[in-house]
Amino acid sequence: MTHIERKNYTIPIIMMIALFAMISFVTNLAAPMGVVLKNQFNLSNVMGMMGNFANFAAYACMGIPAGRMLSKIGYKKTALTAIVVGFVGIGIQYLSGYASSNISTEILTLPFGFFVYILGAFVAGFSMCMLNTVVNPMLNTLGGGGKKGNQLIQVAATFNSLSGTIVPMLVGALVGEVAKANITDVYPVMYIAMGIFALVFIVLSLVQIPEPYTEKAASTTANGKYSAWSFRHFILGVVAIFIYVGIEVGIPGTLNLFLADAKAGGLSAATAGFVVGTYWFLMLIGRFVGASVAGKVSSKAMLVVASSIGLLLVVLAIVSPVESKILMPMLETGPTGKLSFGEANVPINALFLVLCGFCTSVMWGGIFNLAVEGLGKYTSAASGIFMMMVCGGGILPLLQNFIADNTSYMTSYWVIFVGLAYILYYALIGSKNVNKNIPVE
């Protein structure tokens, strides 16, 4: 095992936690932006979610190259490169507001500004993939590995969830009246993202961080007739991760569109954003709980319970009549457009779907742990493959919203139900290592 010289890495740790938060901030900007795109350009739900699709599609292209970059140029240079790419991606999304307002050119009957935004989301996705590849192992290293390293990752995950909670609320508050939604309304969010990227780039470029694994990268490549793909439980785990990310994004993303749709939820963008933000907040709480019991409860048990409860909640959301309302305390926009606390009637379906945040909070870690169990020297390669499968967060929500366009919002949640059923199967049966005869040392 490689040991690093013990130094005070407080500043690099803070920067890595900031980047962990930015991953969620930029990624979760895509779904509420679907409401803006849909209303500004008069699009279908599927086209409104194209920014989210582009963001996650980048993972399929960049997963393995990002791992190779990490091995070749190290943590610091990969992180700095990712920050620059992220700044450019957000910058392009910023320009899409200018293009939509000042350039009337259409491509395939769609406004030019829409395509500029999609390009920006795709470029930002490259950055998020690279940052994901860097931040998790870097935090583990800075924490000294073992329980301390894992604890540091859990702390960063809390900020990640907090960031994800704030974004839909912030976008909703800035947009105000859904019918008048415009990309330019969301400029303050983009300023925040670009400002944090610039600050972290400057600070990170001036500090030293350990690079313990770069030199031995070439020797870790597994040769011979076996690979990570030789393990059945890993292959099934790859599918589970693909589905899980689609579930995590699809539940709140489609819920936001449903609540802000005048023919469905009929809520203001601010109220819809607050409801969706609650989903991410419950994920934050779930991660706290998961971290506290992880030492006593197996990943398999946690995954079984989480997916089972998730299935129940989704079924309740699907079968409950959308006319049934429940009074919830939340932010509202008054007649003058000012924000205030109050109570609003929201469809009871939304309550069941928001509660799913508790369930999805522990799934990534559970699936990952079960899938790499017993892989030994193949674990590094497996991690790169996992990053590629994050693209499920773009593909499954697109399928879900295609169904929503052609049937109803709640009918589309059968996609989520099937996904949760697969994760339950994986936890109970698919996660068993049936290839223990393969040498992994």
N, C-alpha and C positions, 0 to 999 in steps of 0.2 A: 504494500500500500504506500502511495506517495504522501509524504508529509510536507507541509509548507511551513516556512519560518513564521513564528507568531509575531505579528505586528498589530498596530492599531488600525483596523480597517473600517472604522466608523463611517468615514466619508464615502468610500466605495459602496458600503452596505446601504447607506441612505440613497445613493444614486441608483443602485440596483432595485431597491424597493420602489423608487420613483418610476423606474422603467417598467416594473411589474404592474404598477397602477396604470401607466400609460397604455400598456397592452390592452387592458380592459376598457380604458377610456376611449381609445380610437376604435377598437373592435365594436363596442356597444354603441358607438355613434351611428353605425350603419343601419341598424334596425329602426330607431325613431326617425332617421332621415328618410326612411321609406314612406312615412306619412307625408313629409314635405314634398318629395319627388312625385308621389301619387297625385297630390292636390295641385301642385304648381304646374305640372305638365299633363294633367288629366290622364293618368296612367291606370292600368289594372294593378291589382295587388302583386301579381307576379313581377311586373316591370318595376313596381315600387321597391321590391326587394332585390333588384339586380345589383345595387350597390353592396348589399350584404353578401350576395353571391360572389361578386368580384373580389371582395375582401378575403373571403375564405378560399376561393379558387387559387389564390396566390400560394397558399400553403401546399397545394398539390404540386406546384411547380418548384417551390423553394425549399421544401422539407429536407431532402437529402443534400442539395448544394449548400444549405446553411450549415449542416453538420460538417461538411468538408471544409468550408471556410473556417469554422471553429478550429479544426485540426491543423489547418495550414497557416493561418495568420494569428490565431489566438483569440482569447476572450475579449480583450480590450479593443483591438482593431475591428473585430466583428461587431461589437456593440456600437462603436463609433460609426461604422458604416451603416448599421441598421438605423441609427438616429438620423443620419443625413437622409437616408431613403424615406424615413417616416416624415421628416420635415417637408421633403419634396412632395410626398403623397398628399399631405394635408394642404400644402400650398396649391396643388392642382385642384383639389376640391374647393378651395377658396376661389380660384379663378373661374370655376364652373358657375358661381353666382354672378360674376361679371359677364361671363359669356351668355348666360340665360337672359340677362337684362339688356345686353347691348348688341348681341349677335343673333339675328333671327334665322340664320341658316338651319335647314332641316336635313337630316340624313335618315333615309328610310322612314319618312314621315315623323321622326322624333326630333325634338329640339337639340341643337348642337350642344347646349349647356348640359343636357342629360348625359351625353357621351363623355364630356369632359369630366363630369363628376364620377362616372363609372371608372374612367382611367385613373383618377386620383385614388379611388377606393382600392383598385387593384394594386397600385404602387404602394399604398399604405399597408396592404396585406403582406407584401414582401418584407416590409420592415417588421411587422408583428411576428412573422414566422422566425426571422433572424433573432429578434429579441427573446422570443420564447426559448429558442435553442441555447441562448447565452445565459439568461437570467437564472433559470432553475439550477443548473449545475454550478454556476458562479456563486449563488447564495449558499449552496451546500458547502462549497469550498471555503468561502469566507467565514462560515460558521464553524469550520473545523471538521466537517463531516459528522456522521453518526446522528445521535439525537439532537445535538446542538444545531447541526446543519439543517435537519428536518424542521426544528423549531423555528429557525430563521425563515425558512420557506413558508411555514404556516403564518408567520407574522406578515410576510409580504403578501400572501394570499388574502389576508384580511383587508389590506389596502386595495388590492385588486378588486375585491368584491365591493368595497366602499365606493371606488371609482365607478364601477358598473352601476351602482345604485343611483349615483348623482346624475349621470349623463342623460337618461331619458327624462328625468324631472327637469333638468336644465334646458334641454331642447324644447320640451313642452311649454315651459314658462316663457321662453324666448319667442316661440311661434305664436302663442296666443290663440287667435281665431284660425281654426284649421283651414277654412275655405280660402284664407288669404296667405297660406303658408308659402314661404319663399326661402331659397337657400341663403340669401343675404341675412335673413333673420338669425341664422345660426352662426354667423361670423364670430361672435364673442367666444363660442366654444372652440372654434378653430384657432383663434388668437391664443387661447389658454394652452392648447395642445402644442402649437409651434413654439410658444414661449418656454414651456417646460422642456421640450426637446432641445432648444438652444442652450438653456441653462445647464442641463445634464451633460451635453456635449462638451461645453467649456470646462466644467468641473472634472468630468471623467478624463479628459485629455491631459489634465494637470496632475492627476494622482496615479500611483502605481497599484496594480492589482496582481495577485499571483497568477502564474500560468503553469500549473503543475502537470498538466496532461498533454500539452501540445507536442512536446518532443517525442513522446512515446506513441503518438497517434498511429504512425505507420505500422508499428508492431502489433497493434490491437486488432487489425483486420483479420477476421477468421478465414482461413483457407481450408480447402478440402471439400468433401462432398456434402458437408452439413452447413447450415446457416440458420438464422432466426426463423426462416420460413419452414424449417424442418419440424417445428413444434406445432402440433395441432392447436393447443390452447392459446398459442401466440396468434395464429392466423384468425381464430375466432375472436380473440381479444382485439385485433386490429379492426375487425368489422364492428365490434362493440363500441370502440372509441369513435369510429366514423358516425355511428348512429347516435351515440351519446351527445356529441357536440351539436349534431342536428337538433336533438331534443332540447338541449340547453338554450339554444338560440331560437328555435322554432316556437317554443311556448310563449316567451314574452314578445317576440317579434310580431307574430300573428295576432296576439292579444292587443298590442298597440294599435294595429290596423283596425281590428274589430271595434275597440272602444272609441276610436276617433272617427269611425264611419257613421255618417248621419243616419244611414238606414239600419244600423246595427246598434252599437253602444250609444252613439250620439253624444259623447262627452267632448268637452274642450280638450285641446292638445295638452294643456297643463294638467288637467285631471287624469287623462289617459297616461301621461308620462309619470305621474305620481304612483298610479296603480302598478305600472310596469316596474318602476323603481323599487317598489315594495318587494317584488319577486327577487330582485338582486340583493336587497337588504336581508331577506330571509335566507338567501344563499350564504351571506356573510355569517349570520347567526348559526346556520347549519355547519359551517366550517369550524366555528368555535367549538360547537358541541362535538363534531367529528374528531377534532384534534384532541379533545379532552378524554375521549373514550377509545381512541385508536390503540392505545397500549393494552387495553383489556378485551377489545372486541375484534375479531378477525375481519379482514377485508371482505371475505365471502359473506359473512353474516350481515355486515353493514350494507352490502350491495343487495342482498336478498330483501332486507327490510325496506330499504329505500325504493327499490323498483316496485315492490308489492304495493306500498302505500301510494306511490306515484300512479300506478295503474288504477287504483281505486279513485283517486282524485280526478284523473282524466275522464274516467267513465262518468263520474258525477257531473263534470263540466259538460260533457257531450249530451247527456240525457236531460239535464235540467233546462226548463224553458227560459229563453233569454228574456222573457217578459218579467220574470221574477227578479226583484231588486232587493238589495241589501244596503243599509245605511252605513257608510264608512267615513271616518274623519280623514280629511285630506286637503291639499291645496286646491284653491279655486281661483278663477279669474273673474273679477267683478265686471260690471258694465263699463267701467273706465279702463279696463285692461289690467288693473292692479291686482297683485297676488294677495291672498288672504287665506287664513285657515277657516275651514267650515266643514259641513257635512254634505255628501253627495250620494245620490242613489246610483249604484253600479249594478250591472247584471250579476247574479249570484254565481254564474259561470266563471266570472273573473276571479272571485274569491278562491274557488277550487284550484284554478290554474296558478294563481299567485302562490298558494301553499305548496305547490310542486317545487318551489325554490329550496325548501328544506331537503327534499329528496335528491335533487340534482347536485346539491352542494358537495356530496361525498362520493359521487360516482366516478369522476376522473381518477382520483387516487386509488379507489378500489379496483377499477378495471386495470389500470396500469400495473399495480402491484401483482394482481393475479396473472396478468399476461406475461410478465417478465420473470415470474417465479421459476427458478431452475434453469434459466438461460445462460448463466455464467458469462463467458467471454463474448457471447452474442448479444448481450444487453445493450451495448452502445449502438450497434447497428439497428437494434429494435427500436431505440428511442427516436432515431431519425425517421424510421418508417411511421412511427406514431405521429410525428409532426405532420407528415403528409396527409394523414387521415383526418386532420382537423378540418380539411376541406368539406367534410360532412356538414359543417355549420353553414355552408352556403348552398349545398345541393338539396338537403332535406327540406329546409324552409321554402325553397323554390317550389318543390313538389307540393308541399302543404298548401301554399298560396295558389297554386294552379287549381287544386281541388276546391279551395275557398272561392275562387272566381267562378267556378262552374257548378258549385253546390251551395254550401254555406260555410261560415267560419267554423262553427262547432263541428260540422262533419269532417272538416280538414284535420281535426285533432285525432282521428283514427290513425293517422300517420304516426303521431306521437305514441298512441296506445300500442301499435305493433312494435315500435322501437323499444318501448319499455318492456314489452313481453320478451323480446330477444335478450335484453340485458338480464332479465330474471333467469332466462334459460342459461345464459352464460355463467351467471353466478352459481347456479345449482349444478349444472352438468358440464358445460363447455370449458370451464376454467381448469378442469382436472388435467394435470400433466400426464399424458399417456406415452410420452417419449423419453422416459428416464434412462433409456439405454444409450442415448446420444451423449458422447463425452463433451463436457463443457469447461474443462479446466485448461 
